[in-house]
Amino acid sequence: MLNTDTNPGATLVIGAGELGMAVIRAFCDRGWADRGSLSVLLRPASDDPAIKRRDALERMGLNVVHADIAEETEAGLAVVFRRFSTVICCTGFVGGPGTQRKITAAALMAGVERYVPWQFGVDYDSVGRGSGQAVFDEQSDVRDMLRAQSATGWVIVSTGMFTSFLFEPAFGVVDFETARVHALGRWENRLTVTTPDDIGRLTAAILAHEPRLTNAVVFVAGDTVSYAQLADMVEHHLGRPVQRILWDIDRLRSEVAQHPDDTLRKYHLAFARDTGVAWDKAHSFNAANGIAVTDVPAWLRRR
């Protein structure tokens, strides 16, 4: 049973990008910012847009804390984190390789009561190391760090891919202009996707849950679809047939071998699998608690 009034205490959200703002809005909707217990960590404001963003967050009732996660040391970040009982990392790998290990180490050094790492993605336990994505390996390192200690409780929110990324032209799976859908690996392979707004609402609900969830991987899902189902949905949305093109595993491996520095080709290979990147929506936290989310057809209608 959900308790929507439970406050996670003094909470720090790291980052105010797309996901960070979704989490902040969800917390504000629950009135947690009104109680003066919600803060956001930003890089020091150095230009007009950054100053305006800082001012807007303060008008929302947030306390703004300044630190540069890319430049600050673990010990320096720990000093910042020590003031909070809950730390939620909503910034990804913009600080470069090792960023998430450093932030996690700082949270553990600070002894925060509860930590939500940047794991808003695939099931890294199932994917394991050696997927071809170095950032995936780092996420496995973060899980090892959390599980190797008991002083700080942690909650991992597994969300699958951001729904919007599935339709990014640069990603190349769906091309609306030419009415093409590419399958990665096999047409039967599935993906779980969730919108950032839903991730924000669900993260707040998970942290408010009673009994308290701790040292847990919690799976959420806006939708889980196969590439074949995705093609059907795009076809229905466009109102005309789509061209269906399979990028099989041999092709994807060859592409990565020929372009070893191409991140998107590595992502193609990483998501061309039948484990770790999808789970049944019926067994998700949102389904178990009756929380409505945006599925792929609804996202397409809003496009």
Secondary structure, 3 states (H helix, E strand, C coil): CCCCCCCCCCEEEECCCHHHHHHHHHHHHCCCHHHCCEEEEECCCCCHHHHHHHHHHHHCCCEEEECCCCCCCHHHHHHHHCCCCEEEECCCCCCCCCHHHHHHHHHHHHCCCEEECCCCCCCHHHHCCCCCCHHHHHHHHHHHHHHCCCCCEEEEEECCEEHHHHCCCCCCCEECCCCEEEEECCCCCEEEEECHHHHHHHHHHHHHCCCCCCCEEEECCCEEEEHHHHHHHHHHHHCCCCEEEEECHHHHHHHHHHCCCCHHHHHHHHCCCCCCCCCCHHHCHHHHCCCCCCCHHHHHHHC
